[in-house]
Amino acid sequence: MKTSAHTPIEPGILYFGTPVVLISSENEDASANLAPMSSAFWLGWRAMLGLGARSKTAQNLLRTRECVLNLPSDSLAAAVDRLALTTGSDPVPPGKVKRGYFHVADKFSRAGLTPVASETVSPPRVAECPVAMEAVVEAVHPVADEDPLQRGGIVAFEVRVQRVFVHESVRVPGSAYHIDPDAWRPLIMSFQKLYGLGSQVHPSTLARIPEDLYRGPDIERARSVGVGSLG
C-alpha cells in the first residue's frame, strides 16, 4: 500500500473533530446562560471541559460549581449556529470584541430552544437535545500555566455527571441504559465547521466488551443524589 509523506504545518487551532456541547449554567441573577463548545471529552461519568477562563460559562462554573451538558444532534446545527459569536458577558471581553462577539442575555430565545427544569442542578436542560447530562464541578485545572503569556487564560473543568437524560429515539429498544450509536447522530465541530456522522465504517473489536464492564462508582454515587438536590 502506497503511503503519503507527511509535511509540517502550523494550524491556528487543532480541532480535528469533537462533539458540540451546549453548556447551560446559571448567571448571577439566576437566569440561564447557554454556550456552545467542543473542547470536551468523557471518562466514565466524568468529563473534561476546556474553556476560556474569562468566558461567562467559566465564571458561572467557578461560582456555582454546576452545569448541564446538552448534546445537540446534527439536526440542531442551525440552532447552535445562532449562538455563534454571542456571549453572556456584559461588557464583552476585549478579546471577543476583536472576533466579532456581541452580548445576548437570553441565549435560549436566541437559539430557539426550550429550557427544562433539571433534577439535581439549577441550570436547565435543553429540551430539544437528545442527550442532557446534569453535572457538578469536582476540580479546576489551569492550562498552559507555565507560559506567562497564556497563564490564567484557559481552564479545564473536571465535572462529574449526576443524571443522564435521553430521548427515547436514541435508546436501544428494550434496554434500560444503552444508547444506540446507530440512532444517535451527534453534531460534530471540525476546524470551526459543523458536520454530522456517517454510518459505521468498520466493525469494532472493542464493541465485543460488554458495556457493563465499564460501569464505575460514579454511577452509584449519582443514584444517591435525590431529585431537587443542587449538587
N, C-alpha and C positions, 0 to 999 in steps of 0.2 A: 504493500500500500504506500503510495507516494504521500509524503507529508510536506506541509508548507513551512517555510522558515519563519521564525519569529523576528520581529523588528521592534526596536524600542519606541515607546510612545509615552506622552505625559498628559493624559486627560485631566481636566479640571476636577472631575468627580469620578467615583468608581461605583456607580450604581448599575451593576450588571443585571439586576432583576430581582426584586423582592416584593412581597405583597404590600399593597397600600393598607394603612391602618388609619381610621378616623378616631382620634383620641378625644373623648369628651371629658372635660374637667370642670371644676366649679370656680367661678370668679369670686372676688371679694364680696360682691353684692348678692351672692347666691345664685346668680344667673349662670347659664351653661356656656362654656366655650367648646368649640368643635374644630379640630385641626387635623388636616391630612398629613401623614408622614409615611416613610417607607424604610427608615433605618431601624428595623426591628427583627429579632429572631427569638425563637422559643426553645426552652429546655424543660421538658416536663410541663408542669403547671406554672412555670416562671417564664418571664420574657425580659429581654434587654431592649431598652428603647433609647436610641441616640437622638438627643435634642440640643438645639442651641440654648445655652444657659439663660439668655435674655428673652427667650420667647415666652409668650403668655402661658402656654401649656406647661413649660418647665417651671415657671414661677408658681403656677397653681399646684403642680405636683409637689413642689418643695413645701408649700404652705399646708396643703390639705392631706397629702400622702395617699391620695386615691384617684382612680380614674376608671373609664371603661374603654376597652379596646374593641372597637367596632370594625369588622372586616367586610368591606363592600364587595359585591360581586361585580363582574365585568359589565353587567347591565346598568350599574350605577355610575359609570365613568363620567357622564355629563354632570351629575350632582357633585361629584368630587371635584371636578374641574371648576365648578362655580366658586369653590373655596380657595382656588389658587390665587396667590398674591393678596390674600386677606389676612389680617391679624387682629387678635383681640386686644392687643396693646394700644393704649392711647395715652401719650403720643406714640406714633410709630417709631421704633428704634432707627437710628441713622442708617445702619447697615441695610435694613429692609427698605428704607426710603429710596436708597440707591437702586434697589432691584425692582422698584415699582409697586411695593406693597401699600395697601391702604386699610384703614381701620374699619371693621364691621363688628357691631355689638351683638347682633342676633345671627349667629352663624347657621343655626338650623333653618331659619327662614330664608337666608341667602341661598342655601343649598337645596331648599325644597324638601327637607327631611323632617321626620317626626320624632320628637323626644318621647321616651317611655320611661317611667319611673323604675329605678333599679331596686334590687332587693337588699344589697349589703353595703352600697356606697351611695354618696349623694349625687354625683353626676348621672345624668340619664343615659340610657341606651338609645341607639338609633333603630327605630322600628323596621326600616327598610333593609338593614344589613342582615344577611343570612346568619352571621355569627357575631355574637357580642359577649365579651368577657369582662366581668367586673373584677377589678384588681386593686391591690394596695401596694404602696411603695415599701420595700424592705431595705433597700440600700441605694445610695447615690455614689457613682464612681466618676471622678474627674477624668477627662480625656485630653491628651496632649498637654498634661500639666507640667511636663518638663521643659516645654518651649515657652519662653517669656512672651512671644508674640501671640500664642494661642491660649495661654493659661487663663482659665475661667470662662472660656467661650463655649465649650462643649461639655455636656454631661451625659452619662449613661445611667438610666434609671433601671434598677432591678425591681421588677414588680411581681407579686405573687397573685395568681388568679384565684378568686373565691367562688365565682359562678361562671358557668359556660351556658349560654343560651343559643339555640339554633332554630332556624325554620325547619319544619318537617321535611321540606323539599330536599335538604342536604343530608338528612339522616338515613342510614341504611335501614330499609323497611324491616320492621320487626325487631330492630336492635335497640337496646337500652341506651347505649352510649357510643356507637360507632358512626363516624362521619363517612359519607360515601364520596370518595375522591372523584368519581366519575360524574357526580351530580354537582359538586362544589366547584364553582368557576370563579376563582379569586381575581381581583383586579391587580395587575402587576405594573410596577413602575420600573422602567429601564431607561437610564440616561434621560430622565425628565419626560419621557413619553409613556402613555398608558397603553397596556396590552392586556389581552386575555390569554388563557391557556388553551392549547390544543388537546387532542386526545392523547392517551398514554402511548408512548413511542416504543416501549420495550417492557416486558415483564420484569419485576423487581425481585431479586433474591431476598432482600430484606423483608418483603411483604410476607414471606413464609413464617416470620417470627410472630407469634400471637401478640396482639396489641396489649393484652392484659399484662404481659411481662414488663411493660414499660410503666405501669401504674405505680406512682411514687407516693410518699407520705403526705405530700401537699394536698392530695385529693381528700384524704381523711380529715385533714386539718380544715379544708374548705367546708366539709359537711358540718363541722361544729359551729360554723358561723350562721346564726339564725337570721331569718327574714327581718329586715329593719335594723340590723346591726351595721353600724357605719364603721367598717374596718375592724 
